[in-house]
């Protein structure tokens, strides 16, 4: 019987192994910090250009928008550090039949696939995003209360779960499509929605990305919690939808797993 | 040389067949590439709330620019040519290619063309659908597209992107992993290439600086040429810059290839 305690221990062991592997290539580590930082600067530059022409977008001022973008970056970088590296390896594992080795281990395959790799570089960028967010809050003269900070952390976790649900769903397509490397492009494309102010979206777009795939909530609800205080109904909606999305993608992964045919036997 | 050129249609055909074998991958890629357009539509609609213009753009003009970017991307952006070339060098797969009486640049050029044709085939439907849906919500200015100035700029963009990709990939002769370098250049292409916003929305000094760099001629210049927002003289100068940069990167690629081959060690069969 695999208990959560065993899984946590296993995860920590995998993290230690992955960290030592990462640190063997230090130049690569610094290169990726620069790359991810460049993408963050790109987002901030976009905000800078837009707010040269307008005062606010969908009720979000420039500094508020920076808090939103920084929150999105924070969540994405933590996800990129801990869960994404393992998930993106799934298409290769399936195509080359190496998933056999995962399936033979006495632990849940979804857990093993998700936690097998680690990238340390994104954590540095997550810290930079946090600093940018704090500076923007300072410019807004906002000092978050302890409850709103705790709620923010909980919502960041919910954001991570939403990222996880989407990418797990996308990489699970690999059980049906032989070369599914484009799913990574899909993940980055779809997650652009998370940077939008929620109030900018209307109609079917808002319904789809709030209730089915809660991407409009991922960064919006945590950022709004810091800026405007606790919003219990929005928080509850986010927690329910992200849990549903995670369960749905897990079901999809296991459905795909049934189609898997070992390439080596 | 004639024999080499005669082999190109065969290389193209093989490349096309190989790419079309993964048509689902291409279809997904094309579908996902339409997503930024949708996001732009939602975002810029909010920006234009209560405003007629932003910079020199109306909402329809700006969304037309983003829609045209999809066409530019489909025609001129390499798919994973950079990683393919890098793998060929790193894993010693160059051995068999070096034995063929075919210049490597031409060989990769034929494969690049095949990849673009395969992608275009898969992208036609999603891009057309995207245009159709968007044109129902926003009056896109597609009727005024300037194909006479747009097509040469599209060809120049394809040549520039191919030559830049070739240069980046050939760095694999010296570095084990070039993915960080490739993604760093991607980010520059997105920002300074006009992929995130039209470059003429930048403050004037930054816009001038951006037009000196090669990235502007990968996306912004062909898209703006198609949209017809570039004056005639500026278009001629832009086309000169575009082909000038492409020529520079082709020469650089030839130099890197020669220098790299001196370092390359063929192992295995």
Interface residues (C-beta under 8 A of the other chain):
Chain A: X25 X28 X31 X32 X34 X35 X38 X39 X41 X42 X45 X46 X49 X50 X52 X53 X54 X57 X58 X173 X177 X178 X179 X180 X181 X182 X183 X185 X186 X189 X190 X192 X193 X195 X196 X197 X199 X200 X201 X202 X205
Chain B: X22 X24 X25 X26 X28 X29 X31 X32 X33 X35 X36 X38 X39 X42 X43 X45 X46 X47 X49 X51 X54 X55 X80 X177 X180 X181 X183 X184 X187 X188 X190 X191 X196 X197 X201 X202 X203
